[in-house]
Amino acid sequence: MNKCECHRCIKEFSLKDEFSNLPLSSTKMIVCPKCGNKRCPHASDHDLECTNSNEPGQQGSTYK
């Protein structure tokens, strides 16, 4: 499996910012690669479907 930059992969693979060595999610806005929304569940976990929505409270989203 390729490491993507969803919140799950950042945590699972300890992905870091190459310049500061901080977790990638601390230095970069993590958004869905398909729709560009931060609250889309696909931004949180690549196994979840893209909802093409930025509405709060979506099932599976890091952002409630």
VMD Tcl script that draws the C-alpha trace (Angstrom):
set ca {
  {0.00 0.00 0.00}
  {1.26 3.47 -0.85}
  {1.38 5.93 2.01}
  {-1.03 8.74 1.30}
  {-1.44 11.89 3.39}
  {-4.79 11.16 5.02}
  {-4.97 11.55 8.81}
  {-4.91 7.75 9.21}
  {-1.67 7.31 7.22}
  {-0.02 10.28 8.94}
  {-0.64 8.60 12.28}
  {-0.08 5.00 11.17}
  {3.21 5.68 9.37}
  {4.38 8.62 11.54}
  {4.63 10.88 8.49}
  {6.64 14.00 9.31}
  {7.25 17.37 7.72}
  {10.67 17.12 6.10}
  {11.86 20.50 7.40}
  {10.54 20.66 10.97}
  {10.16 16.92 11.77}
  {6.69 17.67 13.19}
  {3.74 15.45 12.27}
  {2.62 16.32 8.75}
  {-0.84 17.30 9.99}
  {0.78 19.99 12.19}
  {2.35 21.79 9.26}
  {-0.04 21.11 6.38}
  {-3.82 21.36 5.92}
  {-4.99 17.81 5.24}
  {-7.79 17.76 2.66}
  {-9.48 15.14 0.50}
  {-7.43 14.65 -2.68}
  {-10.65 14.21 -4.67}
  {-12.83 17.13 -3.53}
  {-10.45 19.33 -1.52}
  {-12.61 19.47 1.62}
  {-11.04 19.06 5.06}
  {-14.18 17.56 6.64}
  {-14.65 14.95 3.93}
  {-14.24 11.47 5.51}
  {-11.81 10.52 2.72}
  {-9.35 13.13 4.08}
  {-9.41 11.30 7.41}
  {-9.12 7.76 6.07}
  {-8.37 6.73 2.48}
  {-10.69 3.72 2.87}
  {-13.73 5.97 3.37}
  {-15.69 7.36 0.43}
  {-15.42 10.96 -0.72}
  {-18.64 12.79 0.11}
  {-17.69 15.96 -1.79}
  {-18.88 17.85 1.29}
  {-17.38 20.12 3.92}
  {-20.37 19.83 6.27}
  {-19.50 19.31 9.95}
  {-20.45 16.08 11.72}
  {-19.80 13.64 8.87}
  {-19.37 10.01 9.89}
  {-15.67 9.08 9.90}
  {-14.35 12.63 9.62}
  {-11.60 13.81 11.98}
  {-13.35 17.16 12.12}
  {-16.69 17.00 13.88}
}
mol new
graphics top color blue
foreach p $ca { graphics top sphere $p radius 0.5 }
foreach p [lrange $ca 0 end-1] q [lrange $ca 1 end] { graphics top cylinder $p $q radius 0.2 }
display resetview
